[in-house]
Amino acid sequence: MRTSDTTAAEESRAEADTVRGAGALLQTWRLLRRDQLGMLGLVLVVIMVGSAIFADLIVPYDPTQIMVGPRMAPPSWDHLLGTDHLGRDTLSRVIAGGQVAFLVALASLGAALSFGLLLGLTAGFGPQWLDNGFLLLFDGVRAFPVIIFGLATVTLLGPSLWTVIFVVAVTSIPIYARIVRTQTQAMKNNEFIVAERAMGAGTPRILGVHVLPNVIGPLLILASMDVPLVITTEAGLSFLGMGVRPPTPSWGTILNDGYSYIRNSPWPVIAGGIPIVITTLGFTFLGEALRDIFDPKLRKDL
Amino acid sequence: MWIYFTRRLFLALAIVAVAVTLLYVMIHAVPGDPASIMLGPRATPELKAELRAKMGLDEPLPIQILGFFGDLLRGDLGTDVFTGREVGQIVFEKVPFTVTLIATSIGWAALIGIPLGCYSAIRRNTIVDKVTGVLSVSTIAIPSFVMAIYALLIFAVWLKVLPAIGAGAGGLLDTLTHLILPAFAVGVSWVGYLARVVRASMLEVLGENHVRMARAFGLPEKRIVFRYALPIAVLPTITLMGVGVAYLLSGAVFAEVVFARPGIGALIVDAVDSRNYPVVMGCVVVTTTLFVAATTLADLINALLDPRAREG
């Protein structure tokens, strides 16, 4: 049982938090620090994102320069992760590959979020027939298994970085749009919306000022938890030779090259797979911790 | 009940129709037409025109789409331009390989994952539960193609205990040993998924009134778990497995490529490589239909077992 004192105290604290944005951040940080797996996730994410941002500064060699060392060399002090079949430095390629992975994640999730928001708000706030039409369209797009859809798109557009971004964006839009639509519809008949409408506010104002801020929070958390999925799709398509074109390094192309020479040297394959696993684990742990802090309702497993 | 069944089946058909139409429209929205993509940059205009006529690409778009649906209903997926064989035949002879792989993967994952989740829920917050939790997240986090390559590296290249290539030359034992590594790679993250979902739904069910009632009657814990809680707790896994067919199909694509197994995945990758348009289309249509059929089937089974699901 809560006493009225603690409720009042909580309320005043909540108020203080909204007054000072830094306070809310600090609060999140305190909660996150208690979650060991969440902290591990944060550390992994910072390492991977950091090395991608500063890739040009920290790569020991030019990632596309061939014969900087012997071919297929095992790890040594000169080449910490060994070299590949063209004598390129694997560590440099792994670091540069991270840049490609996060570029794809940022671009495709950004596009998917914007279009998803737009379509979701329209479907949720528009007339019934439009809503039904959109729903059928969303379900139609979601009926393609992602990799299969990706392969079909590559046949049309040819393999490239932009094709990968396009594929991920198109297949993610329906997911976000559906969530936005549901939330918008739930909010549509809330009293504060009705009051706003009675005061003569137009649809753009209601959507922009009242609905949008309420749906964007959960959406961002979900998007950050989708980062591993995007990175996996990019690496997967690149592994099949249908994504990023050589000589651009990507974790998928490193795996592809390594796979062809797996009987000669295991190192390229090991080096190409580990960053994918680390990134995925990092974002998953961090995402789950943040979700528990911000919005326990989003939990699917409890 | 029957109303729900008919509505769900109708919706499934509508979704497949929309998906196929989208695919068709997308092909035409893209700059450059299929004929010139297939023939490459050095094709003469006459060659292109001939191929376009052969593929029916010179007719207006709505007519093409209607024609495509008509062919689909007759089971005609078009003709492979390179070999002249029927696409339907090419695709369907690969379907059994992929379905076997998917079924084996989800099968072993369910056999391990469901009991693991159940055990974690009963022995909540013990070491076993916590280790299972972390392991579940970790297996979910490792993409199936990374898992496939690592499995190939460890068991086929280093230890040399399992065959790495192909689907076996025949004979049950040979087929099975060739299935172990791919099925492991495709299924392992499903152990994690299923364990998590079963654990969560088991915890929920164990708190429900009928379970408390059974406890109050003094029924043995074993009977409560296996007779009254578990049958309800596994219900969400059915829906999950239906939706999961999409991920399993993607996983199968990678496993088939890594282990050089025949199957739809290997077929579509080859077809994309050689720009074999009709075969790519055929594979997409068949896999999409398979996926929609799986989710629909899962929903129907769910509705059959759980009356609450029929209302939605």
Interface residues (C-beta under 8 A of the other chain):
Chain A: L37 L136 L137 D139 G140 V141 A143 F144 P145 V146 I147 I148 F149 L151 A152 T153 V154 T155 L156 L157 P228 T232 A235 G236 F239 L240 G241 M242 L255 G258 Y259 I262 R263 P266 V269 I270 G273 I276 V277 T280 L281 T284 F285 E288 K300 D301 L302
Chain B: L11 A14 I15 V16 V18 A19 T21 L22 L23 M26 I27 V30 P34 I37 V134 V137 S138 I140 A141 I142 P143 F145 V146 I149 Y150 L152 L153 V157 W158 R196 V197 R199 A200 L203 E204 V245 A246 Y247 L249 S250 V253 F254 V257 V258 I268 V269 A271 V272 D273 R275 Y277 V280 M281 C283 V284 T287 T288 F291 V292
